[in-house]
């Protein structure tokens, strides 16, 4: 018998911008429980964005997340002994999670100085519809498009 799902934890908005999505993103950067370090990385990245683009860092952050969020993804379903990659729509909270994860991982993959600088350049390129996170989103969309024939297994 399955147990009930754990209840969602309420997280507090971040102290500087008073935004829940930014607080969530900072938690995704989190490494070894060092929240202070991840906050410093994020806020420094916001300052770098402000100095590079002359725009507000949070606006660039929102645009980057919106651009990197996938609308469709494929999920493996087993039907009659065969596995099919079935395209499904992505729920809002998972869209944010995937976009954040892709932005962070492509920022880690970049060669550069500090993590905050790499994160800032990744945000800027994602806001301009380019960069690693956008490429990953397009790959996921391409997979979903290629397997559209199996959409009726949803």
C-alpha positions in Angstrom: 0.0 0.0 0.0 1.3 3.5 -0.9 1.8 6.0 1.8 0.6 9.6 1.4 2.7 12.1 -0.3 4.7 14.4 2.0 3.3 17.9 2.3 5.0 20.7 0.4 7.4 22.8 2.5 6.8 26.5 2.6 10.0 28.4 1.8 10.5 32.0 2.8 11.1 34.6 0.0 14.7 35.8 -0.3 15.8 38.7 1.9 17.1 41.1 -0.8 14.5 40.9 -3.6 11.6 39.4 -1.5 10.9 36.8 -4.3 10.0 33.2 -3.8 11.3 32.1 -7.2 14.7 33.7 -6.4 14.8 31.9 -3.0 14.0 28.6 -4.8 16.8 29.2 -7.3 19.3 30.0 -4.5 18.3 26.7 -2.9 19.0 24.9 -6.2 22.5 26.4 -6.3 23.0 25.1 -2.8 26.0 22.9 -2.3 26.9 21.0 0.9 24.2 23.0 2.8 26.1 26.3 2.5 23.2 28.7 1.8 25.3 31.8 2.5 27.7 30.8 -0.3 24.9 30.2 -2.8 23.2 33.5 -1.8 26.5 35.3 -2.3 27.0 33.7 -5.8 23.4 34.6 -6.8 23.5 38.3 -5.6 26.9 38.8 -7.1 25.6 37.4 -10.4 22.8 40.0 -10.2 25.3 42.8 -9.7 27.4 41.6 -12.6 24.2 41.5 -14.8 23.3 45.0 -13.7 26.8 46.3 -14.6 27.0 44.4 -18.0 23.5 45.1 -19.3 22.4 48.2 -17.4 19.1 46.4 -16.7 17.7 45.1 -13.5 19.1 41.6 -12.6 15.7 40.2 -11.5 14.2 41.1 -14.9 16.9 39.3 -16.7 16.5 36.4 -14.3 12.7 36.2 -15.0 13.2 36.3 -18.8 16.0 33.7 -18.7 13.8 31.3 -16.7 10.9 31.9 -19.0 13.0 31.3 -22.1 14.6 28.1 -20.7 11.4 26.6 -19.4 10.3 23.5 -21.5 6.6 23.1 -22.5 6.9 19.4 -23.4 9.1 16.6 -22.3 9.1 12.8 -22.9 8.3 10.2 -20.3 9.0 6.5 -20.8 5.8 4.4 -20.7 5.8 0.6 -20.9 3.0 -0.7 -23.0 2.7 -4.3 -24.0 6.3 -5.2 -23.5 7.6 -2.2 -25.5 8.9 1.1 -24.1 7.6 4.2 -25.7 8.8 7.8 -25.2 5.5 9.6 -24.7 5.5 13.4 -24.9 3.7 15.1 -22.0 3.1 18.7 -21.0 5.4 19.9 -18.2 3.7 21.3 -15.1 4.6 24.9 -14.0 6.7 23.9 -11.0 8.7 21.3 -13.0 9.2 23.9 -15.8 10.9 26.2 -13.2 12.9 23.3 -11.7 14.2 22.1 -15.1 15.0 25.6 -16.3 16.9 26.4 -13.1 18.8 23.1 -13.2 19.8 23.6 -16.9 20.9 27.2 -16.3 23.0 26.1 -13.3 24.6 23.1 -15.0 25.5 25.0 -18.1 26.9 27.8 -16.0 29.0 25.1 -14.2 30.1 23.8 -17.6 31.3 27.2 -18.8 34.9 28.1 -18.5 35.3 31.3 -16.6 36.4 32.9 -13.5 34.0 32.7 -10.5 30.7 30.8 -10.4 28.8 34.1 -10.1 30.3 35.4 -13.3 29.5 32.2 -15.2 25.9 32.3 -13.8 25.6 35.9 -14.9 26.7 35.2 -18.4 24.4 32.2 -18.6 21.5 34.3 -17.4 22.2 36.9 -20.0 22.6 34.4 -22.8 19.4 32.6 -21.7 17.5 35.9 -21.8 18.8 36.4 -25.3 17.6 32.9 -26.3 21.0 31.3 -26.6 23.4 29.3 -24.4 23.5 25.8 -22.9 20.1 25.9 -21.1 18.3 27.0 -24.3 20.1 24.3 -26.3 18.9 21.7 -23.7 15.3 23.0 -23.9 15.4 22.7 -27.7 16.8 19.1 -27.5 13.9 18.2 -25.1 11.4 19.8 -27.5 12.9 18.0 -30.4 12.6 14.7 -28.6 9.0 15.4 -27.8 8.3 16.4 -31.4 10.0 13.3 -32.8 7.8 11.0 -30.6 4.6 12.9 -31.2 3.2 9.7 -32.8 3.0 8.1 -29.3 1.1 11.0 -27.8 -2.1 8.9 -27.7 -0.4 6.7 -25.0 -0.6 9.6 -22.6 
